[in-house]
Amino acid sequence: MSDTSLSPDAPKQSHWCNVAYWEHRTRVGRLYTVYQPAVSIFYDLPQGTGFCLGQLSLEQRSSTVQRTRSKIGYGLLLSKEPDGVWAYNRSQHPIFVNSPTLDVPGSRSLVVRKVMPGYSIKVFDYERSSMLRQGAESELLDGPYDPNSVRISFAKGWGPCYSRQFITSCPCWLEILLNNHR
């Protein structure tokens, strides 16, 4: 048996998402490309595989960021399923999620869902996404809009119901950039 994945005619495996880790307004580290159907994103997991946020260095971190990073723990499992993308909260603290498919169509208010430890949520719905793209009205959109992105913060929420109005005010958060060329 030979490894055919190294041959020049082998089909190139496509990634289904890239993950960016942010601390407030600063992206830390490079984009993490995901090829497997599921990825663990965690702070420090012995013998774990996936995206380890604890290994990302930054010259200076505020005490707020350091405290929030310590709460990430086992983080979350992000999984691509036939109906969409799911996030399972493996942390001991809540995560907060926003995506275009969680928002109410035509609404001007941002929907941020709180996901308690041990629970999961469909963070992106493929069918709903294709319907939203067909009916998107550009005049209703304020600022940049990516219909294929999901934002997840650790331990701290944002939006109309929180003191932090924008995700860039959250100490530690993820931007999931979906590659929807399925």
C-alpha positions in Angstrom: 0.0 0.0 0.0 1.3 3.4 -0.8 0.2 6.8 0.4 -1.7 8.3 -2.7 -2.3 11.6 -0.9 1.3 12.6 -1.9 0.8 11.9 -5.6 0.4 15.0 -7.8 -3.0 13.7 -9.2 -4.5 13.3 -5.7 -7.5 15.5 -5.2 -6.7 18.5 -3.0 -8.7 18.4 0.3 -10.5 21.6 0.7 -10.9 23.4 4.1 -14.4 24.1 5.4 -13.4 27.0 7.6 -10.7 29.3 9.0 -10.6 30.3 12.6 -9.1 33.7 13.8 -8.5 34.3 17.5 -8.9 37.9 18.7 -8.1 39.8 21.9 -10.3 42.9 21.8 -9.3 44.5 18.5 -6.1 42.6 17.9 -5.9 39.3 16.0 -3.5 37.0 17.7 -1.6 34.5 15.6 -2.4 33.3 12.1 -5.6 31.9 10.7 -6.1 28.3 11.7 -7.4 26.3 8.7 -9.7 23.4 9.4 -9.9 20.4 7.1 -11.4 17.7 9.4 -15.1 17.6 10.0 -14.6 18.8 13.6 -12.1 20.8 15.5 -11.4 21.4 19.2 -10.5 25.0 20.1 -9.1 25.2 23.7 -6.8 27.0 26.0 -4.8 24.1 27.4 -5.8 20.4 26.9 -3.2 17.8 27.7 -2.5 15.6 24.7 -5.3 17.4 22.8 -5.4 18.0 19.1 -6.9 21.1 17.5 -6.4 24.8 17.9 -4.6 25.5 21.2 -5.1 29.2 22.1 -2.7 28.9 25.1 0.2 28.6 22.7 -0.5 32.0 21.0 1.8 34.6 22.3 1.4 38.4 22.5 3.9 40.8 24.0 1.5 42.5 26.4 -1.8 41.3 27.6 -4.2 43.2 30.0 -5.2 41.5 33.2 -8.8 41.3 31.8 -7.6 39.3 28.8 -5.4 37.1 31.1 -8.4 36.4 33.4 -10.7 35.6 30.5 -8.1 33.3 28.8 -7.9 31.3 32.0 -11.6 30.7 31.7 -11.4 29.1 28.2 -10.3 25.8 29.6 -11.5 22.9 27.2 -13.1 25.6 25.1 -15.5 24.3 22.4 -15.9 21.7 19.7 -16.8 23.1 16.3 -18.4 20.5 14.0 -19.5 20.6 10.4 -22.7 18.6 10.0 -24.9 18.0 7.0 -27.4 20.7 8.2 -24.9 23.3 9.3 -22.1 24.1 11.8 -22.5 23.2 15.5 -20.6 24.5 18.5 -20.5 22.4 21.7 -19.4 24.4 24.8 -16.8 22.3 26.6 -15.7 25.1 28.9 -16.8 25.7 32.5 -18.1 29.2 31.5 -20.6 30.3 28.9 -19.8 31.2 25.4 -21.7 33.8 23.4 -22.5 33.3 19.7 -23.6 35.5 16.8 -24.1 34.6 13.1 -26.2 35.7 10.2 -28.4 32.6 10.5 -29.2 33.3 14.2 -30.4 36.9 13.5 -34.0 37.6 12.8 -34.3 38.4 9.1 -34.8 42.2 8.4 -34.1 43.0 12.1 -31.8 45.9 12.9 -30.9 44.4 16.3 -28.1 42.0 16.9 -28.9 38.5 18.3 -26.2 37.1 20.6 -27.0 33.6 22.1 -25.6 32.6 25.4 -24.5 28.9 25.5 -24.0 27.4 28.9 -21.3 24.8 29.7 -22.2 21.4 28.4 -24.7 22.7 25.8 -24.5 23.0 22.0 -26.1 25.3 19.4 -26.3 25.3 15.6 -24.2 28.4 14.9 -24.7 28.3 11.2 -27.6 26.9 9.2 -26.7 26.2 5.5 -30.3 26.2 4.2 -31.2 29.4 6.0 -27.9 31.0 4.8 -28.8 30.4 1.2 -32.3 31.9 1.7 -30.7 35.0 3.4 -28.3 35.5 0.5 -31.2 35.6 -2.0 -33.1 38.1 0.1 -30.3 40.3 1.4 -31.1 44.0 1.1 -27.8 45.9 1.1 -29.4 49.2 2.2 -30.4 47.6 5.6 -26.8 46.6 6.4 -24.7 48.8 8.5 -21.0 48.5 7.8 -19.1 45.4 6.6 -21.2 42.2 6.4 -19.9 38.7 5.9 -22.8 36.2 5.4 -20.5 33.3 6.0 -19.0 34.2 9.4 -19.7 33.3 13.0 -18.4 35.2 16.0 -17.9 33.5 19.4 -16.7 35.1 22.6 -15.5 33.3 25.7 -17.1 34.1 29.1 -18.2 37.7 28.1 -21.2 38.6 26.1 -21.8 41.6 23.8 -24.7 43.3 22.1 -27.8 45.2 23.1 -28.3 43.2 26.4 -24.7 43.7 27.6 -22.4 46.5 28.7 -20.1 45.6 25.7 -21.9 46.8 22.6 -19.4 45.3 20.1 -17.5 42.0 20.0 -14.2 44.0 19.8 -14.9 45.0 23.4 -14.7 41.3 24.4 -11.4 40.2 25.8 -11.2 36.9 23.9 -13.2 35.9 20.9 -13.2 33.8 17.7 -14.1 34.6 14.2 -15.1 31.5 12.2 -14.8 32.2 8.5 -16.8 29.5 6.6 -15.8 28.3 3.2 -19.2 27.5 1.7 -18.1 26.2 -1.6 -19.6 22.8 -0.9 
